[in-house]
Amino acid sequence: MISFPQDFDLVTETVHVAELAFTITHPRSAEELIDETEYADDQRLPYWADLWPSGRALAAELVWRDIAGARVLELGAGLSLPSMVALARGARPLATDWYPVALAFARANAAAAGLGELDTLEVDWSCAPNELFARGPFDLIIGADVAYERRHAAQLAGLIGRVAAPSTSVLIADPRRPDANALVDALVESGWEYRRYERRIAQRPDEQGPVIYLHEFGPAAGGRAVP
Ligand SMILES: C[S@@+](CC[C@H](N)C(=O)[O-])C[C@H]1O[C@@H](n2cnc3c(N)ncnc32)[C@H](O)[C@@H]1O
């Protein structure tokens, strides 16, 4: 039986990703979940509870890419729509977030979509568990709207370097947040080959307009610095 975590005011919406449609259940309002004690501890905010435009853009990207069989790591997955698409496309995703409850919703939504069991792991970018490294390296590392605070660039670049193989690719969807530039710079400095694409998202609700950047990093011809 599929069960969603209780004690939330839930909404269910149908999300279209190219020709796929998912029924996603999540808390009605992330804002109402803000816990001041949590925030005082490590500035943790419950952004996982929303489905962000970058997550939709990244999910749409995975529909057409050749990822069948690939080991995919999603960082800051929240409701994990990209991981659900990866699962639907025959990849082997591991959805991670520092909020275990986000991962409980992700697993329940994947099961409700008939995708079976979505593999998840609680991961804080600043102190990732050994289990994550034991399960790597990954073929593809993905993240949507994960570089929105100053501290994130160093945390993510360090972690990505530790779970990547020489052949790994990285795909980050970013609603053009200023702090994402530092992540791009850090990965380029480590030797990743870099390309940027633009995607338009009709449903984008915020004031920055419909453009989402897709930052893609791949193995450079000369190899990367070993972390
Ligand atoms: C803006 S939300 C994006 C969620 C989802 N990727 C999407 O696009 O719908 C940022 C996500 O990063 C997660 N996050 C933030 N800091 C983190 C950290 N230090 N370790 C792991 N996850 C983190 C949040 O819990 C949240 O799920």
PDBQT file of the ligand as one rigid body, heavy atoms in Angstrom, charges set to zero:
ROOT
HETATM    1  C1  LIG A 301      15.132  24.689  -4.318  1.00  0.00    +0.000 C 
HETATM    2  S1  LIG A 301      14.946  23.066  -3.730  1.00  0.00    +0.000 S 
HETATM    3  C2  LIG A 301      14.914  22.108  -5.237  1.00  0.00    +0.000 C 
HETATM    4  C3  LIG A 301      14.255  20.776  -5.045  1.00  0.00    +0.000 C 
HETATM    5  C4  LIG A 301      14.154  19.914  -6.315  1.00  0.00    +0.000 C 
HETATM    6  N1  LIG A 301      15.480  19.641  -6.827  1.00  0.00    +0.000 N 
HETATM    7  C5  LIG A 301      13.307  20.575  -7.379  1.00  0.00    +0.000 C 
HETATM    8  O1  LIG A 301      13.872  21.131  -8.322  1.00  0.00    +0.000 OA
HETATM    9  O2  LIG A 301      12.066  20.537  -7.262  1.00  0.00    +0.000 OA
HETATM   10  C6  LIG A 301      16.578  22.676  -3.075  1.00  0.00    +0.000 C 
HETATM   11  C7  LIG A 301      16.719  21.273  -2.542  1.00  0.00    +0.000 C 
HETATM   12  O3  LIG A 301      18.051  21.089  -2.053  1.00  0.00    +0.000 OA
HETATM   13  C8  LIG A 301      18.006  20.471  -0.779  1.00  0.00    +0.000 C 
HETATM   14  N2  LIG A 301      19.201  20.870  -0.012  1.00  0.00    +0.000 N 
HETATM   15  C9  LIG A 301      19.573  22.109   0.369  1.00  0.00    +0.000 A 
HETATM   16  N3  LIG A 301      20.719  22.087   1.042  1.00  0.00    +0.000 NA
HETATM   17  C10 LIG A 301      21.100  20.787   1.101  1.00  0.00    +0.000 A 
HETATM   18  C11 LIG A 301      22.209  20.096   1.691  1.00  0.00    +0.000 A 
HETATM   19  N4  LIG A 301      23.165  20.756   2.380  1.00  0.00    +0.000 N 
HETATM   20  N5  LIG A 301      22.303  18.770   1.548  1.00  0.00    +0.000 NA
HETATM   21  C12 LIG A 301      21.339  18.090   0.840  1.00  0.00    +0.000 A 
HETATM   22  N6  LIG A 301      20.252  18.666   0.294  1.00  0.00    +0.000 NA
HETATM   23  C13 LIG A 301      20.131  20.007   0.417  1.00  0.00    +0.000 A 
HETATM   24  C14 LIG A 301      16.716  20.976  -0.174  1.00  0.00    +0.000 C 
HETATM   25  O4  LIG A 301      16.235  20.161   0.898  1.00  0.00    +0.000 OA
HETATM   26  C15 LIG A 301      15.781  20.984  -1.380  1.00  0.00    +0.000 C 
HETATM   27  O5  LIG A 301      15.148  19.737  -1.568  1.00  0.00    +0.000 OA
ENDROOT
TORSDOF 0
